[in-house]
Amino acid sequence: MGEHRYPAAVRSPRLLTTTLAAVALLLPGCSGTPGGPADELPAATDLLSRSAAAMARVTSVGIDIQVDPGLTTVPIRGATGSLTANGDAVGSATLAQGGAPAEFEFVVVGGSIYVKGPTGGFSPPIPVSLAGGFYDPTAALHPQRGLVRLLATATPGGTQGREDADGVDSYRVPATFGPEAVATLVPGVTGTVNGMLWIDATTSRLVKAELQVPGGSGGASGPVTVRLRDFDAPVTVTAPA
């Protein structure tokens, strides 16, 4: 039947391997992360700086705070709500009341806060500046406090990786935080806090923070998780009737 003539690459295994490798490099999506090697990550200091600037531009955000039940030195047990950069907020917070958690609703509008406990209606308004003993939900988006300060004053470790955080492509950065920066989000913090940040790889906004809060007087430490969502979504807050 005559001699079959195969291409040179097939006749030489070594040449075949080299040819396949060259083809793989030319095919879209076959060369790893676009723009550089998969292990090429931005510097943590740059990520935090860009994130602080990005969060300073946020006009509104949804926030969820979860406190580990074993962390009894922190008066807040959890909170959820929607905040605006002009100082309005609506949501709820669970606080430790005599050892038992109690949920409070809050509305902040026009510089005043209204609070509704487990029973009864909303309290008369008081200036939000006097609500430190309760909880100031507006601090998170304050341009000199809250999340911006948390990011701007953090001491970062090296960027650890790139991964999904609550459905968002994010960089994972370990960091250390001073107690003053953390206390605006989690009242009662008195010591240095180690934690982890997840920063949106596209927008540089903070997506998630997990803070390992120390327990006071030798008490057990525990994580406080802060999740952010609904960036710049419309939020309308009205005073209770």
DRENDREN-812950 format. One record per residue (C-alpha): residue number from 1; x, y, z. Coordinates in Angstrom, 2 decimals, always signed. Layout:
residues N
NUM X Y Z
...
end
This chain:
residues 241
1 +0.00 +0.00 +0.00
2 +2.99 +2.32 +0.05
3 +4.80 +4.05 +2.89
4 +2.90 +6.49 +5.11
5 +4.70 +9.80 +5.50
6 +4.09 +11.38 +8.96
7 +5.01 +14.98 +9.80
8 +8.41 +15.44 +11.39
9 +6.85 +16.44 +14.72
10 +5.08 +13.09 +14.99
11 +8.19 +11.13 +14.06
12 +10.15 +12.90 +16.84
13 +8.57 +12.77 +20.33
14 +10.82 +15.58 +21.52
15 +9.84 +17.79 +18.59
16 +6.16 +16.93 +19.18
17 +6.35 +18.04 +22.80
18 +7.99 +21.33 +21.83
19 +5.38 +21.97 +19.13
20 +2.43 +21.32 +21.47
21 +3.90 +23.65 +24.09
22 +4.26 +26.42 +21.52
23 +0.66 +25.96 +20.36
24 -0.61 +26.08 +23.95
25 +1.08 +29.44 +24.49
26 -0.64 +30.86 +21.42
27 -4.14 +29.72 +22.40
28 -6.24 +32.27 +24.36
29 -6.70 +31.37 +28.01
30 -3.91 +28.83 +28.09
31 -1.13 +30.95 +29.51
32 -2.41 +31.61 +33.06
33 -3.61 +34.86 +34.54
34 -3.86 +37.65 +31.93
35 -1.24 +40.32 +32.37
36 +1.30 +38.21 +34.25
37 +1.99 +35.01 +36.15
38 -0.72 +33.64 +38.42
39 +1.44 +34.29 +41.48
40 +2.07 +37.96 +40.62
41 +0.06 +39.86 +43.25
42 -0.16 +43.60 +43.98
43 +1.73 +44.92 +47.00
44 -0.39 +44.97 +50.14
45 +0.45 +48.60 +50.92
46 -0.79 +49.66 +47.48
47 -3.98 +47.62 +47.86
48 -4.82 +49.22 +51.21
49 -4.04 +52.71 +49.96
50 -6.26 +52.28 +46.91
51 -8.98 +50.70 +49.03
52 -9.01 +53.60 +51.51
53 -9.38 +56.03 +48.61
54 -12.13 +53.93 +47.02
55 -14.09 +53.66 +50.27
56 -13.84 +57.43 +50.77
57 -15.80 +57.80 +47.51
58 -18.61 +55.40 +48.44
59 -21.96 +57.20 +48.79
60 -23.88 +54.35 +50.45
61 -23.33 +50.78 +51.54
62 -25.02 +47.82 +53.19
63 -23.15 +46.42 +56.18
64 -23.42 +43.22 +58.20
65 -21.41 +42.69 +61.39
66 -21.23 +39.31 +63.12
67 -19.54 +38.86 +66.50
68 -18.40 +35.47 +67.75
69 -20.65 +34.45 +70.69
70 -17.60 +33.64 +72.82
71 -16.34 +37.21 +72.59
72 -18.21 +38.49 +75.63
73 -16.13 +41.65 +76.17
74 -17.70 +43.33 +73.13
75 -21.12 +44.85 +73.88
76 -22.40 +44.59 +70.33
77 -23.35 +41.07 +69.24
78 -24.20 +41.91 +65.65
79 -25.60 +44.59 +63.37
80 -27.04 +45.00 +59.90
81 -28.17 +48.04 +58.01
82 -27.79 +50.52 +55.18
83 -25.65 +53.65 +55.58
84 -25.10 +56.79 +53.56
85 -22.05 +59.00 +53.38
86 -24.07 +62.01 +54.56
87 -24.70 +60.31 +57.91
88 -28.12 +58.70 +57.50
89 -28.65 +55.04 +58.43
90 -31.35 +52.46 +59.03
91 -31.05 +48.94 +60.43
92 -30.79 +46.95 +63.63
93 -28.17 +46.00 +66.20
94 -28.09 +43.27 +68.82
95 -26.53 +44.38 +72.09
96 -25.70 +42.57 +75.31
97 -28.14 +43.76 +77.95
98 -27.33 +42.38 +81.40
99 -25.86 +39.26 +79.82
100 -28.81 +38.62 +77.53
101 -28.76 +39.85 +73.90
102 -31.49 +42.29 +72.88
103 -32.21 +43.59 +69.39
104 -32.68 +47.30 +68.77
105 -33.83 +48.99 +65.60
106 -32.25 +52.31 +64.71
107 -32.92 +55.17 +62.33
108 -30.42 +57.98 +61.89
109 -31.50 +61.02 +59.90
110 -30.55 +64.67 +60.02
111 -27.97 +64.13 +62.75
112 -30.45 +62.51 +65.16
113 -30.88 +58.86 +66.10
114 -34.13 +57.09 +66.93
115 -33.96 +53.78 +68.78
116 -36.61 +51.09 +69.22
117 -36.06 +48.36 +71.79
118 -37.57 +44.87 +72.01
119 -40.83 +46.44 +73.23
120 -42.51 +49.77 +72.62
121 -41.99 +52.28 +69.87
122 -39.11 +54.47 +68.81
123 -37.53 +56.76 +71.36
124 -37.54 +60.52 +70.92
125 -34.60 +61.65 +68.78
126 -31.25 +62.36 +70.38
127 -28.09 +63.73 +68.70
128 -26.15 +60.89 +67.16
129 -23.01 +62.32 +68.79
130 -24.46 +61.23 +72.15
131 -25.18 +57.67 +71.01
132 -21.75 +56.29 +71.81
133 -23.16 +54.29 +74.70
134 -25.57 +52.62 +72.29
135 -23.91 +52.26 +68.91
136 -23.05 +54.79 +66.22
137 -23.91 +53.07 +62.92
138 -22.93 +56.11 +60.88
139 -19.23 +55.83 +61.75
140 -18.52 +53.17 +59.10
141 -18.71 +55.65 +56.20
142 -17.35 +58.67 +58.03
143 -14.50 +60.06 +55.87
144 -12.06 +60.29 +58.81
145 -13.28 +57.32 +60.83
146 -14.67 +53.87 +60.28
147 -13.64 +51.89 +57.24
148 -11.45 +54.57 +55.67
149 -9.44 +54.93 +58.88
150 -9.28 +51.16 +59.34
151 -7.67 +50.79 +55.91
152 -5.48 +53.90 +56.04
153 -3.92 +53.09 +59.43
154 -3.57 +49.32 +59.06
155 -0.17 +47.65 +59.02
156 -0.41 +45.07 +56.24
157 +1.38 +41.80 +55.76
158 +2.07 +40.49 +52.27
159 -0.81 +39.92 +49.86
160 -1.69 +36.25 +50.30
161 -3.77 +35.47 +47.26
162 -6.69 +36.19 +44.97
163 -9.98 +34.45 +45.62
164 -13.75 +34.70 +45.70
165 -15.12 +36.61 +48.71
166 -18.91 +36.58 +48.90
167 -19.10 +36.35 +45.11
168 -16.51 +39.06 +44.45
169 -13.07 +38.50 +42.91
170 -10.83 +39.80 +45.71
171 -7.29 +40.04 +47.02
172 -6.72 +38.63 +50.51
173 -4.49 +40.76 +52.73
174 -3.58 +40.11 +56.39
175 -3.15 +43.23 +58.53
176 -2.82 +44.57 +62.06
177 -5.10 +47.33 +63.34
178 -4.99 +49.76 +66.23
179 -7.84 +49.57 +68.75
180 -9.08 +53.10 +67.97
181 -9.65 +52.24 +64.32
182 -11.54 +49.06 +65.17
183 -13.59 +50.53 +68.03
184 -15.70 +52.68 +65.70
185 -17.00 +49.48 +64.12
186 -16.81 +47.22 +67.16
187 -17.20 +49.15 +70.45
188 -15.26 +47.86 +73.42
189 -12.02 +46.95 +71.64
190 -8.97 +47.94 +73.71
191 -6.01 +46.04 +72.24
192 -4.23 +45.57 +68.94
193 -6.26 +43.51 +66.50
194 -5.00 +41.09 +63.87
195 -7.22 +40.43 +60.92
196 -7.78 +39.68 +57.27
197 -9.11 +41.97 +54.53
198 -10.66 +41.07 +51.21
199 -10.36 +43.87 +48.65
200 -12.25 +43.91 +45.34
201 -9.72 +43.26 +42.56
202 -11.62 +45.55 +40.17
203 -12.94 +48.46 +42.24
204 -10.51 +48.33 +45.22
205 -13.47 +48.58 +47.61
206 -13.40 +46.60 +50.83
207 -15.63 +43.54 +50.53
208 -15.02 +41.77 +53.81
209 -12.95 +42.05 +56.97
210 -12.38 +39.41 +59.62
211 -10.98 +40.86 +62.84
212 -9.55 +38.65 +65.57
213 -10.58 +40.73 +68.58
214 -8.76 +40.00 +71.87
215 -10.80 +39.28 +74.96
216 -10.32 +41.63 +77.89
217 -8.94 +40.54 +81.30
218 -7.68 +37.25 +79.93
219 -10.97 +36.41 +78.23
220 -11.14 +34.40 +75.05
221 -10.53 +36.16 +71.73
222 -12.88 +35.68 +68.81
223 -13.56 +36.81 +65.26
224 -15.71 +39.75 +64.27
225 -16.72 +39.58 +60.61
226 -17.72 +42.69 +58.67
227 -19.33 +42.23 +55.25
228 -20.11 +45.05 +52.82
229 -22.62 +45.01 +49.97
230 -24.89 +47.18 +47.82
231 -22.28 +49.86 +47.17
232 -23.74 +53.20 +46.04
233 -27.28 +51.77 +45.94
234 -30.11 +54.27 +46.55
235 -30.96 +54.53 +50.27
236 -33.89 +56.57 +51.55
237 -34.11 +57.14 +55.31
238 -37.07 +58.89 +56.94
239 -37.68 +59.70 +60.60
240 -40.16 +57.44 +62.41
241 -43.65 +58.89 +62.70
end
